[in-house]
Amino acid sequence: MAPRKRLVVWQGLMVSLLCGAGLTGCNTSTTESGGGSGGGGASALRGSVELDGSSTVYPISEAAASAFGEKYPNVKATVGVSGTGGGFKRFVRGEVDVSNASRPIKWEEHLQCAEVSPTVQYLELPVAYDGLTIVVNPANDWVDQITVEQLQEIYLEGGGVQTWKDLNPAWPDGKIQVYSPGTDSGTFDFFREVMIGSGEGRSMRKDMSTNEDDNVLVTGVAGDKNSIGFFGASYYFNNKEKLKAVPVVNPSSGQAVLPSPEAVESGEYAPLSRPLFIYVNVNSLKRPEMQRFVEFYLDRAAEFAVQVDYVGLSEDVSERVKEHFRKKTIGTHFWTPEGEKREGGLLEVFTTENAVPVQG
Amino acid sequence: MSPMAPFDEMTSAANVVIHDDERMKAVERPVAGRRRRNQIFLTTCWVTALLSLLILLVLLSAIFWQGFQHFDIRFLYAPPHPDPDQAGVWPAVWGTVWLCAICGVVTLPLGVATAIFLEEYPPRNWWAKKLHSFIQLNIANLAGVPSVVYGILGLTAFVNMFGLFGSEANPKMQIGVVYSDQYLTAGDEVVLVPAEGPSAPSRPLETGMAAEYANGNDMVLNVIGPEDPLPEDQELLRRTLRSDATGGRISDTTWYYVRLPFGRGVLAGGLTLMLVVLPVLIISTQEALRAVPNSLREGALGMGCTRWQMIYKITLPAAMPGIMTGSILAMSRAIGEAAPLLMIAGIVFIKFAPDNLMDDFTALPLQIYNWAQRPQESFHQVAASGIIVLLVVLLAFNGLAIFLRQRFQKPLS
């Protein structure tokens, strides 16, 4: 307690000195009825902000927590990486203030929020986009675009595709080496949901090389002519010379699109672009430092996202997110009150009417 | 007897060998063969030894080559940062030092005492024998358990304490903490109102209530209704709160802050690491004690020592080098563990070093793992720099142990 208090006193002193120099005589009456003077204004805020969850969202949240810490040096902001599922596990018990998530909350997780006391009501706030990139070896000169159906055939267990020739008779007869992020990651979950769905007996193929560390996938694909893999676009942007990104055919427009920031932001790069979220516990927002933190995060989310090679939200979505925060629109937008999944892009799904609060 | 007698015996013995030509021939060829095999084995040993050295050299030079591009003094003092050029390891180094200190202080006495019990106090009756072999079997098994499993155990046993003492946010017992409600006044000033406990209801706000500014100065609140106009006076405005303002509960902890359950603090982390390294330490200490010749023990007992005197004065000093080596190995393992810590806390971004045993922490292996996973190449260099720091911390701990070993080593004779 003592050292921090001393620090605070120091800062107070500096600030009052500055004030004294700037506004000579203005502050002379501070002590007559109110006791001693304050100092530092809101930047003297104390307390803690605890974030946990996805390692995909981590870089953005780290940027936010770091910049916030410079503005409010006495607030202890910590960011953990328990994975999206691990983060939600703690979040639904009210143990953390913010859950970083690379996928929307699951319906079971949503229901679990009601099982604790006090009930965890939350704000669901998208902060950035990530475009999953399909990559092949640069020596692979036959694939110049790929369709969702072809990806499904490659990644589905029992999809029957073993060689490139199986996909397209014009392609060579090499056995496809399939790479995928680890099965615990939100990235894997998202890809499976988009490509494979959750139908009976449908699962990702078992003979893939999986790894929790996406850098290992980069090395794997870069070293094998017949390989294919997928991961977050930031890993492709940082390894452009080692990998070749494959344009994915947008099912509705029929255009083959590369995951450029513009294509991801405009929604043209479908269906493999996904929003990244923070989930904020509403009880925590009573605390002034939390209120400030989320405000700060949303204000500068686009900047932070670009800083760490993600894609910022478009202006209209970002405005809507801030409005949700201001009006405290609680609950999830990705499930109906009956627990049915809502499909569609952020612009259609993320609306005030779609918000389903926790019942409890 | 003349002094020449031994010489005579020797020469006669030599004569016997030399004259025994036939036997000589019979063993000559096998000797050559055995010599060759001996040479081959020796060479194999050299090659493997050099190979492992070479691998180590390649690893180290790769790390140093990558790491020194980023390494500077600022790296040691800075907290983690989203910009790789500004990222540092300060909180992680302190987290690791705290963890190792806690782990060492708890593990060494516990491990050595267990080994002494198992080795020096042989069981005397049937029940004791069963208990003895049961403990022995368990320790041998535990040494092979993956460390993640210990992480889960630590989470239940230390972080949550089986739910016996409430939760981390609302602990049943704590010492060394003061709670207050933090408000932001209409004049954007931070004001603290004392509160009873972590989840006690806030005090109702009223004009004239005593409170504190964030810098510790006393002040008196001015409370107005939710719809009332704000006061014009700047000084008054800075003390003004609306009656429906909600405060945030914050805590001020002292250096001796303790709570039950321990929560996700550095103490729980250190104790979890203790679980990981305890079996290793017990087994190596047992080996060291076993290597002490029994004649020493018998001599001590024969001189009238009690068992404890024998252990304290004879066995332990004789086994000390072995025990120290075991401790070094155990602590080195503790320093490098990431998996159990990921279960306990998994915090990677934190700007502060721990202030007390319950404080949040991160550790070097977690930090390095996170950097190595990032897509940006420059973060991989940061990770390499982190590894250099980890190596230095490791060598520092080992150096200390070696120094202690030299200091306390007593010759057996």
Interface residues (C-beta under 8 A of the other chain):
Chain A: M1 R4 K5 V8 V9 Q11 G12 S29 T30 S33 G34 G35 G36 S37 G38 G39 G40 G41 A42 A44 L45 R46 G47 S48 D52 S55 Y58 P59 S61 E62 A63 A65 S66 G69 N74 K76 A77 T78 V79 G80 V81 S82 G86 G94 E95 E212 D213 D214 N215 G232 S234 Y235 F237 N238 N239 K286 R287 P288 E289 M290 F304 Q307 V308 D309
Chain B: P79 P80 H81 P82 D83 S167 E168 A169 V178 Q182 Y183 L184 D188 E189 V190 V191 L192 A210 Y213 A214 N215 G216 N217 D218 M219 V220 N222 E235 L236 R238 R239 T246 G247 G248 R249 I250 D252 T253 T254 L342 A345 G346 I347 V348 F349 I350 K351 F352 D360 N370 A372 Q373 R374 P375 Q376 E377 H380
